Amino acid sequence: MYNNKEQIKSIVIKMKKRLKNILLFIRRLIRAFNSMIWCVFHNVKYHKGLYIERNVRIWGRPKLELSEYCRVGENTIFWGNGPIKIGNHSSIGQNSWIFSSKNGGVTIGNYVNSASALYIMDSDHQTKLGSLMMDQHSLISKPISIGDDVWLAYNVTILKGVTIGSGAVVGACSVVTKSVDNNAIVVGNPAKFLKYRS
């Protein structure tokens, strides 16, 4: 029998911690199972630690490659018919759109972190005079490459042909139309160089 209130309190605290750890473990198992099912359903290879949140969709036939411990936020859409590769430990924020065309492609490195509403488009529509733009079906495509350890803040847009160097930071609501150096901080629409990280 426990006749000391402090002993009883200590036992209750330990039990709560154990119960919390058990619940966290069960939650992780459920997340892993749901992510595996998503990968099987969408013909994407599953890797250890991969976490796919709710309502992540694929439109068209992009060649999607996700890596270990990659996280994809809810309501994200991958679309097009080109390659999309996301590296180890990288995170795509919720409500993001990533488009890859056959003649372009999107490569995101390791340890890349994006806030919500990321928009990546490796193509532009034709705008030649002489015919309606809506009738000009061919796209102008150039690959997009994002290095390792990059931070993409809220509502960033990255357009065709851009390379973002490793260690770079892109400020909120920026539209990146030109390549970004390693460790550079860029902001604005269009995104302009602010300074290098120190």
C-alpha positions as CSV (number, residue, x, y, z in Angstrom):
1,M,0.0,0.0,0.0
2,Y,1.1,3.5,-0.7
3,N,0.6,5.7,2.3
4,N,2.5,8.7,0.9
5,K,0.7,11.2,-1.4
6,E,3.9,12.1,-3.1
7,Q,4.6,8.4,-4.0
8,I,1.1,8.1,-5.5
9,K,1.5,11.4,-7.4
10,S,4.8,10.2,-8.8
11,I,3.3,6.8,-9.9
12,V,0.4,8.6,-11.6
13,I,2.8,11.0,-13.5
14,K,4.9,8.0,-14.7
15,M,1.7,6.2,-15.9
16,K,0.6,9.3,-17.7
17,K,4.0,9.5,-19.5
18,R,3.9,5.9,-20.5
19,L,0.4,6.2,-21.8
20,K,1.3,9.3,-23.7
21,N,4.3,7.5,-25.3
22,I,2.1,4.5,-26.2
23,L,-0.5,6.8,-27.8
24,L,2.3,8.6,-29.8
25,F,3.7,5.3,-31.0
26,I,0.2,4.2,-32.1
27,R,-0.3,7.5,-33.9
28,R,3.1,7.0,-35.7
29,L,2.1,3.5,-36.8
30,I,-1.2,4.8,-38.2
31,R,0.5,7.6,-40.0
32,A,3.0,5.2,-41.5
33,F,0.3,2.8,-42.5
34,N,-1.8,5.5,-44.2
35,S,1.3,6.8,-46.0
36,M,2.1,3.3,-47.3
37,I,-1.5,2.8,-48.5
38,W,-1.3,6.2,-50.3
39,C,2.0,5.2,-52.0
40,V,0.6,1.8,-53.1
41,F,-2.5,3.5,-54.5
42,H,-0.5,6.2,-56.4
43,N,2.3,3.8,-57.5
44,V,4.9,5.7,-55.5
45,K,7.8,3.9,-53.8
46,Y,7.5,4.0,-50.0
47,H,10.5,5.0,-47.9
48,K,11.2,4.9,-44.2
49,G,9.7,7.8,-42.3
50,L,7.7,9.1,-45.3
51,Y,4.6,11.0,-44.1
52,I,1.8,11.9,-46.4
53,E,-0.9,14.0,-44.8
54,R,-4.6,14.1,-45.7
55,N,-6.0,14.8,-49.2
56,V,-2.6,14.8,-51.1
57,R,-3.5,14.3,-54.8
58,I,-1.9,13.5,-58.1
59,W,-3.2,15.0,-61.3
60,G,-2.0,13.6,-64.6
61,R,1.0,11.3,-64.6
62,P,4.0,13.0,-62.9
63,K,6.9,10.6,-62.2
64,L,6.9,11.3,-58.4
65,E,9.9,10.2,-56.3
66,L,9.7,10.8,-52.5
67,S,12.7,10.0,-50.2
68,E,13.2,9.0,-46.6
69,Y,11.6,11.1,-43.9
70,C,9.9,13.3,-46.5
71,R,6.7,15.0,-45.4
72,V,4.0,16.2,-47.7
73,G,1.4,18.6,-46.2
74,E,-2.4,18.2,-46.6
75,N,-4.2,19.4,-49.8
76,T,-0.9,19.3,-51.8
77,I,-1.3,18.6,-55.5
78,F,1.4,17.0,-57.8
79,W,0.5,17.4,-61.4
80,G,1.8,17.2,-65.0
81,N,3.6,14.4,-66.7
82,G,7.3,15.0,-65.9
83,P,9.6,14.0,-63.0
84,I,9.3,15.4,-59.5
85,K,11.9,14.4,-57.0
86,I,11.9,15.4,-53.3
87,G,15.0,14.6,-51.2
88,N,15.5,13.2,-47.7
89,H,14.0,15.0,-44.7
90,S,12.3,17.6,-46.9
91,S,8.9,19.0,-46.1
92,I,6.3,20.5,-48.4
93,G,3.8,22.7,-46.7
94,Q,0.0,22.3,-47.0
95,N,-2.0,23.6,-49.9
96,S,1.0,23.5,-52.2
97,W,1.0,22.9,-56.0
98,I,4.0,21.3,-57.9
99,F,3.8,21.0,-61.7
100,S,6.3,19.1,-63.8
101,S,6.1,18.8,-67.6
102,K,7.7,16.1,-69.8
103,N,10.4,18.5,-71.0
104,G,11.1,20.1,-67.7
105,G,11.2,18.6,-64.2
106,V,11.4,19.6,-60.5
107,T,14.2,18.5,-58.2
108,I,14.1,19.4,-54.5
109,G,17.1,18.6,-52.4
110,N,17.6,17.3,-48.9
111,Y,16.5,19.1,-45.7
112,V,14.4,21.6,-47.7
113,N,11.6,23.1,-45.7
114,S,8.6,25.0,-47.2
115,A,5.8,26.8,-45.5
116,S,2.2,26.4,-46.9
117,A,1.0,27.5,-50.4
118,L,4.2,26.7,-52.2
119,Y,3.7,27.0,-56.0
120,I,6.2,25.5,-58.4
121,M,5.7,25.6,-62.2
122,D,8.3,24.5,-64.7
123,S,6.5,25.7,-67.8
124,D,4.9,28.8,-69.3
125,H,2.1,29.0,-71.9
126,Q,2.9,30.1,-75.5
127,T,1.9,33.7,-76.2
128,K,2.8,34.2,-79.9
129,L,0.9,36.7,-81.9
130,G,-1.2,35.4,-84.8
131,S,-3.4,32.8,-83.0
132,L,-5.5,32.7,-79.8
133,M,-3.4,32.0,-76.7
134,M,-5.9,29.4,-75.6
135,D,-5.2,27.5,-78.9
136,Q,-1.4,27.4,-78.4
137,H,-1.1,24.1,-76.6
138,S,2.7,23.6,-76.5
139,L,4.4,24.7,-73.3
140,I,7.8,26.4,-72.9
141,S,9.5,24.2,-70.2
142,K,12.7,24.4,-68.3
143,P,13.7,22.3,-65.3
144,I,13.7,23.7,-61.7
145,S,16.3,22.7,-59.2
146,I,16.3,23.5,-55.4
147,G,19.5,22.7,-53.5
148,D,19.8,21.3,-49.9
149,D,18.9,23.1,-46.7
150,V,16.7,25.7,-48.3
151,W,13.9,27.6,-46.6
152,L,10.9,28.6,-48.7
153,A,8.5,30.9,-46.7
154,Y,4.8,31.2,-47.0
155,N,3.2,31.6,-50.5
156,V,6.4,31.3,-52.5
157,T,6.2,30.9,-56.3
158,I,9.1,29.4,-58.3
159,L,9.0,29.6,-62.1
160,K,10.6,27.7,-64.9
161,G,14.4,27.4,-65.3
162,V,15.2,28.6,-61.8
163,T,18.0,27.0,-59.7
164,I,17.9,27.8,-56.0
165,G,21.3,27.2,-54.4
166,S,21.9,25.3,-51.2
167,G,21.3,27.2,-48.0
168,A,19.2,29.9,-49.6
169,V,16.2,31.6,-48.0
170,V,13.2,32.8,-50.1
171,G,11.0,35.3,-48.2
172,A,7.2,35.2,-47.9
173,C,5.1,35.9,-51.0
174,S,8.1,36.0,-53.3
175,V,8.0,35.2,-57.0
176,V,11.3,33.6,-58.0
177,T,12.0,34.2,-61.7
178,K,15.8,34.0,-61.7
179,S,18.3,31.7,-60.1
180,V,19.4,32.2,-56.5
181,D,23.0,31.8,-55.2
182,N,24.0,29.5,-52.4
183,N,23.2,31.0,-48.9
184,A,21.4,34.0,-50.5
185,I,18.3,35.6,-49.0
186,V,15.8,36.9,-51.7
187,V,12.5,38.6,-51.3
188,G,9.8,40.3,-53.4
189,N,7.9,40.1,-56.6
190,P,10.0,39.5,-58.6
191,A,12.4,38.1,-56.0
192,K,15.6,40.2,-55.5
193,F,18.8,39.6,-53.6
194,L,18.7,41.0,-50.1
195,K,21.9,39.7,-48.5
196,Y,23.8,36.5,-47.8
197,R,23.2,34.5,-44.6
198,S,25.8,35.1,-41.9
